[in-house]
Amino acid sequence: MDEDLDPREAERTRRRDKDLEAERRALLNPGMGKVFKQIQDAQARSADEPPKRRRRRSPG
């Protein structure tokens, strides 16, 4: 696939893939499990709460 691309475009693709891989590896760092658990807990709390009712604006 790289043969069909302009050398600049091929480098851009490699850089993007490297950045995406770095983000994936960062999620495996120590302490990220705690962050993940906090996110899950916050989502569970918001799912248990009834949705906030919006007040209707009076016309005019």
Secondary structure, DSSP 8 states (H G I E B T S, - for coil): -GGGS-HHHHHHHHHHHHHHHHHHHHTTSTTHHHHHHHHHHHHHHHHHS-----------
